[in-house]
């Protein structure tokens, strides 16, 4: 009498990438639609948020909310602070998600879940596998300079993307025999102009440089009459310099560049069994509103990779 071969334990590593992480919703939805449900879910930053909500069984509610999210909605969830360490406290945001998923502990989830954070003082990678789910998520997405760090177990924790942007290694450590990784940095580099500054709630403050009109007058070199005659009475006005991007945009984009390079290195050293790379590099990191197209890109990326997925898992 033959027995069915047991399916290998499947894990999914959801990478960081700020607003691009809404693609994880589409990825998980498409996998579920095809009967593929990971037993182990690990996430970094926005991957920890989406993965934690998925592990709690509330992904459809998150998808509905993200699809209708406006910038006005987002502003209402941001509690700006002058306490130091970041511009946003994150309390209102976590209260909102707490109302959606409840005050769950990681140990209570039906799936094995863990989030990656970074110890601010030592730079070590921290795996959050027990305790309050929302606290782990909040620590993992503490983007330096944007969100204030989280103090937990005697250390200050910040965004896990600084050390492990796509946590394949964590999935394997938790017992995954096959790992699907979702990398939000690998679908091609941005071309000039694709990361143009947007007036998002996190980038409304612009930093402008330049001299005052008075200083320009006093610093102007007097031109001898003969040179003025040679040059002509009319001079072409100097072009205005472009307005620099906002502080939040500079921080987020700089970290995105760093994480893209680090993710490439980590994935080369510890490759997943299957790599998904939704084409979301055109999405500005802080443009969280209007996430439906980003969700759909994640969904279609899975659909395109279904033959490879089924072959990996040995399913028809």
C-alpha positions in Angstrom: 0.0 0.0 0.0 1.5 3.3 -1.1 1.5 6.4 1.0 1.5 9.9 -0.3 4.8 11.7 -0.1 4.7 14.4 2.6 5.0 18.0 1.3 8.2 19.7 2.3 7.8 22.5 4.9 7.4 25.7 2.9 8.6 29.1 4.1 8.3 32.5 2.5 10.7 35.4 3.1 9.1 38.8 2.6 11.6 41.5 1.9 11.7 45.1 2.9 11.0 48.0 0.5 8.7 50.5 2.2 5.6 51.2 -0.1 6.7 48.6 -2.6 5.9 46.0 0.0 2.2 46.2 -0.8 3.3 43.8 -3.6 3.6 41.1 -0.9 -0.2 41.2 -0.5 -0.7 40.3 -4.1 2.0 37.5 -3.9 0.3 35.9 -0.8 -3.2 36.2 -2.4 -2.1 34.6 -5.6 -0.3 31.8 -3.7 -3.4 31.1 -1.6 -5.6 31.1 -4.8 -3.5 28.3 -6.1 -3.5 26.3 -2.9 0.0 27.2 -1.9 0.1 28.2 1.8 3.5 28.6 3.5 3.8 27.2 7.0 6.6 29.6 7.9 6.4 33.3 7.3 9.4 35.6 7.9 9.5 39.3 7.1 11.7 42.4 7.2 10.2 45.9 7.6 7.1 46.2 5.4 7.5 42.4 4.8 7.0 41.9 8.6 3.8 44.0 8.5 2.2 42.1 5.6 3.5 38.8 6.8 2.3 39.3 10.4 -1.2 40.3 9.2 -1.2 37.3 6.9 -0.1 34.9 9.7 -3.0 36.4 11.8 -5.5 35.5 9.0 -6.4 39.1 8.2 -4.8 39.6 4.7 -8.1 40.2 2.9 -8.9 43.1 5.3 -5.4 44.6 4.8 -5.8 44.3 1.0 -9.1 46.1 1.1 -7.7 48.9 3.2 -4.5 49.4 1.2 -6.5 49.5 -2.1 -8.5 52.4 -0.8 -5.8 54.2 1.1 -5.5 57.9 0.4 -2.9 60.4 1.5 -5.4 62.0 3.8 -6.0 58.7 5.5 -2.3 58.2 5.9 -1.7 61.6 7.4 -4.4 60.8 10.0 -2.3 57.8 11.1 0.9 59.6 11.6 1.9 61.0 15.0 4.8 63.4 14.4 7.1 63.8 17.3 10.1 65.9 18.4 11.2 63.3 21.0 14.2 62.4 18.9 15.3 59.3 17.0 12.7 59.7 14.3 10.0 62.0 12.9 7.1 59.6 13.6 6.2 57.9 16.8 4.1 55.1 15.2 1.7 54.8 18.1 -1.4 55.7 16.1 -0.4 53.4 13.3 0.0 50.5 15.6 -3.3 51.3 17.4 -5.0 51.1 14.0 -3.5 47.7 13.1 -4.2 46.5 16.7 -7.8 47.1 16.0 -7.6 45.0 12.9 -5.6 42.0 14.2 -6.1 42.2 18.0 -3.4 42.0 20.7 -2.0 38.7 19.5 1.3 37.2 20.5 3.5 35.6 17.9 3.2 32.2 19.8 -0.5 32.3 19.3 -0.5 32.6 15.5 -1.6 29.6 13.4 1.6 29.9 11.3 5.2 30.1 12.5 6.2 33.8 12.1 9.3 35.9 12.8 10.4 39.4 12.0 13.9 40.9 11.6 15.1 44.0 13.4 18.5 45.5 13.9 20.2 46.3 17.2 21.0 50.0 16.9 24.1 50.0 19.1 25.8 46.7 18.0 24.5 46.4 14.5 23.5 42.8 15.1 20.6 41.1 13.4 17.7 40.4 15.9 15.1 37.7 15.2 11.8 38.5 16.9 10.0 35.1 17.4 8.0 35.6 20.6 6.0 38.3 22.3 3.5 40.8 21.0 3.0 40.6 17.3 2.5 44.4 16.8 5.6 45.2 18.8 7.7 42.9 16.6 6.3 44.5 13.5 6.8 48.0 14.8 10.5 47.3 15.6 11.1 45.7 12.2 9.8 48.7 10.3 11.5 51.4 12.3 13.1 53.1 9.3 16.0 55.2 10.7 15.2 58.9 10.7 11.5 58.3 9.9 10.2 56.1 12.7 11.5 56.3 16.3 13.4 53.2 17.4 11.7 50.6 19.7 13.2 49.7 23.1 12.8 46.0 23.7 14.7 43.6 26.0 17.2 46.2 26.9 18.2 47.4 23.4 17.1 49.9 20.8 15.8 48.2 17.7 15.5 49.7 14.2 14.6 48.5 10.7 15.7 45.0 9.9 16.5 45.9 6.3 19.8 47.3 7.5 21.1 43.8 8.1 18.8 41.3 6.3 16.5 42.8 3.7 15.1 39.5 2.5 15.2 37.0 5.4 15.8 33.6 3.7 18.3 32.6 6.4 15.6 33.1 9.1 13.1 30.9 7.2 15.6 28.1 7.1 16.5 28.5 10.7 12.8 28.1 11.6 12.7 24.8 9.8 11.7 25.6 6.2 12.8 22.9 3.8 11.8 25.0 0.7 12.0 28.8 0.7 10.3 31.3 -1.6 11.8 34.8 -1.3 10.1 38.0 -2.4 12.7 40.6 -3.2 11.5 44.1 -3.9 14.9 45.4 -5.1 15.8 43.0 -7.9 13.7 43.9 -10.9 16.1 46.4 -12.5 17.6 49.7 -11.3 15.7 53.0 -11.4 16.3 55.2 -14.3 16.7 59.0 -13.9 13.4 60.6 -13.2 11.6 57.5 -11.9 12.2 58.4 -8.3 10.9 62.0 -8.6 9.9 63.7 -5.4 6.2 63.3 -4.6 4.2 65.4 -2.1 3.6 62.4 0.2 2.9 62.9 3.9 6.5 62.0 4.7 8.1 64.2 2.2 6.3 67.5 2.4 9.2 69.4 3.9 11.6 70.6 1.3 15.2 71.7 1.9 16.1 74.7 -0.2 19.5 76.2 -0.7 20.6 79.5 -2.2 21.7 83.0 -1.2 19.5 85.9 -0.4 18.9 88.7 -2.9 21.0 91.0 -0.8 24.0 88.7 -0.7 23.8 88.2 -4.4 24.0 92.0 -4.9 27.0 92.4 -2.6 28.9 89.4 -4.0 28.4 90.5 -7.7 31.7 91.4 -9.4 31.6 94.8 -11.1 32.2 94.5 -14.8 34.3 97.1 -16.6 32.4 99.1 -19.3 34.4 97.8 -22.2 33.6 94.2 -21.1 29.9 95.1 -20.8 30.0 96.5 -24.4 31.6 93.3 -25.7 29.2 91.1 -23.9 26.2 93.1 -24.9 23.7 94.9 -22.9 21.4 91.9 -22.4 22.5 88.8 -20.5 20.9 85.5 -20.5 19.3 84.7 -17.1 21.0 81.9 -15.2 18.8 78.8 -15.0 17.3 78.1 -11.6 18.7 75.1 -9.8 16.3 72.3 -9.2 14.6 72.0 -5.8 16.3 69.3 -3.7 14.3 66.4 -2.6 12.7 66.3 0.9 14.6 65.1 3.9 12.4 62.0 4.4 12.8 61.1 0.7 16.6 61.4 0.8 16.7 59.1 3.9 14.3 56.5 2.4 15.9 56.4 -1.0 19.4 56.3 0.4 18.4 53.3 2.6 16.7 51.7 -0.4 20.0 51.9 -2.4 21.9 50.3 0.5 19.3 47.6 1.0 19.2 46.7 -2.8 23.0 46.0 -2.7 22.8 44.2 0.6 19.9 42.1 -0.6 21.8 41.1 -3.7 24.7 40.0 -1.6 22.6 38.1 1.0 20.6 36.3 -1.7 23.8 35.2 -3.5 25.2 33.8 -0.3 22.0 32.1 0.9 19.8 31.7 -2.2 16.1 30.7 -1.9 14.6 27.8 -3.8 12.5 30.2 -5.8 12.9 34.0 -6.1 10.0 36.3 -6.9 10.9 39.8 -8.0 7.8 42.0 -8.6 8.5 44.9 -10.9 7.9 47.7 -8.3 11.1 49.7 -8.5 9.2 52.6 -10.1 7.2 53.0 -6.9 8.6 55.8 -4.7 9.5 54.3 -1.3 7.2 56.6 0.7 4.2 56.7 -1.6 2.0 54.3 0.4 -1.3 55.6 -0.9 -3.1 54.1 -3.9 -1.5 50.7 -3.5 -3.8 48.7 -5.8 -1.3 48.7 -8.8 1.5 47.5 -6.5 -0.7 44.7 -5.1 -1.6 43.6 -8.7 2.1 43.5 -9.7 2.8 41.0 -6.9 -0.2 39.0 -8.0 0.8 38.9 -11.6 4.4 38.0 -10.7 3.2 34.9 -9.0 0.9 34.0 -11.9 3.9 34.3 -14.3 6.0 32.0 -12.1 3.3 29.4 -11.5 5.0 26.7 -13.6 8.2 27.0 -11.7 6.3 27.1 -8.4 4.3 23.9 -9.1 7.5 22.2 -10.3 9.3 23.2 -7.1 6.5 21.9 -4.9 5.7 18.8 -7.0 2.1 19.7 -7.6 -0.1 19.6 -10.8 
